[in-house]
Amino acid sequence: MRVVESVVDPVVKQEDALSESTAVDSDKESSDKESSPEGNKGLSLEAFHDWKPEENAFGDTFRNYEDSKRQEVVQRTYYTMHQKQTVEFGEKTREQWLKFNKGEFTIMEMIDVLDNLVDDSDPDNDLPNSIHDFQTAERIRAQWPDHDWFHLVGLLHDIGKVLALPEVAGEHVLEQWAVVGDTFPIGCAPADECVFGFKSFEGNPDLEHPVFSTKDGIYKPGCGISNLMMSWGHDEYMYQVLNENGCTIPEAGLHMIRFHSFYPWHDRRAFTQFEGPEDAEMMKWVKEFNKFDLHSKGDSIPDVTALKPYYQSLVEKYGLGGKLRW
């Protein structure tokens, strides 16, 4: 995969600025510095843009899986997912979808198709997914104005949900339990930190497998998060599509797309036995992205028509212009 060095450099510099410590001699100096990135030295990457609204689109708390306004459909989706996402299913679905023979479409064509999808796993939003993509991208753009690749990640992160739409998937269309929601590794025992807990996996045949049902399963401790076979869904698919089509977004951005739904790991800290030395750095960027993905769902609906020219320019800049293989 091609990586544009000039794009990566600002990220490195930004992180260096965040990790350095500095002494502040007066309250005035501290106040002046808070208005600029350079003044936020000593903060973690996540704390640097500590923007977290308290309410979702329904006036509820975020990620409420107990009594949300969409509780019935959300719970049904997760229970079905946890019972049917197996090693066999993951291998079979990868075989079907990673041939990239479902057609050629532009990024903007795919976003338009997402007008037809409302995520059945989401307790925070019932808008078409195309709207959410622009909400996320615009919130990132406001907080990270100099990182245009990050804006593009916000736009792209959920496009893989076209797996559930017949306009793209045709006869291979997947039910939403195989497309949306939090992800988890298959080939090892599930964790109680997954949404709805271990009990929601009851009936999954892999729980009866002598290896897949063990804590480490088919993996070795320290193997690295990127070496896990995740439950199949939009995250993995979009990551693979971008690699297949020569995307030049920095690796940090590709990791955001691939693991943004792996909440049991980056939020609840399950499956940490598989972490490698590189994963702490990756998780910082994934968590930074997830603030915007989750908390932008209460934002106003953006003017998509007005925004498309800007994002089309980023699509072209990062090697995704024209028709892509899906």
C-alpha positions, 0 to 999 in steps of 0.5 A: 500500500502506498503511503504519502510521507508528506501526509504522515509528517503532520500527524507525527508532529502533532503527536510530538507536540501533545506528548511534550511536557511544558511549564506554565509560569502564570494563569495568563500564559496558560490561558493564551496557550489553550487556544492553540495546539502548541499550547496543549503540550502535556495532554494525551492525544484523546484529551487534546480535543476533549469534545463530548456532548452528553446527549444523543439525537434522542436526548438520551445518554450515548450507547444505552443498551438497556432501555433506549428508544430503539431497544428492541431492534438493537437487542435483536440485532446483537443477539443474532450477530453473537449467535451467528458470527462464527469462524466458518461464517467469517471465512465464507463471507471473506471468500465472497466479498474480498474478490472485489467483483460486485461492481465498480462505483465511486465513493460518492455513489456509495454514500448516496446508496447509504441514504437507504440504510438505517443502522439497526444496531445503533441506539443513538440515531435513526437517520440514514447512514449517509447523514452520519458520515457527513456529521462525523467528517464535519465534526472532525474537520472542525477539531482537526482543521489541518488534517484533511485525511482525518476528515476523509476518514470520517466520511469513509468509515461506514461506507462498508455498510453497503454490504446490507444493500441489494443495490450493491450486494445483489444476491450476496446481500447480508442481513444487518447482523453481519454488517453493523454493530460492535466487532469482536475477534472470532476463533477465541472465546467471547468476552463479557465486555461485549454488548449484552454480555457473554449470555448473548452468545449462547447458541453460537456453535463455536462455543462448543469447539475445543479451540475456538471456545478457549480464551486465546483460541487460535491466537498467541498472546501478543500476536497483535490486534491487526492479526485477529480475524474480526467478526465480519462487518463494514469495518473490515470490508471498507478497510480491505476495499481501501487497500485494494484500490490503492488508497493513500490515507496514512496507516493511522487513518486506515486503522481507525476505519478497521477497528472503530467498532471494536469497542470491547477492546478500545473502550472496555479493554477486553482481549488485551492479551493479544496486544502487540507493542504497536497497538498502544499507538494505534488505540490512541488514534482509534479512540480519538476518531471514536469521539467524533463517530459517536458523539456527532450523532446529536449534531444538526443535519449538514448540507450534504450538497454544499459539502460534497465538492470539498470531500470529493477533492479529498477523495481524489487527493488520497487516491480514491477518485473515479470508479473503485472495485467493490 
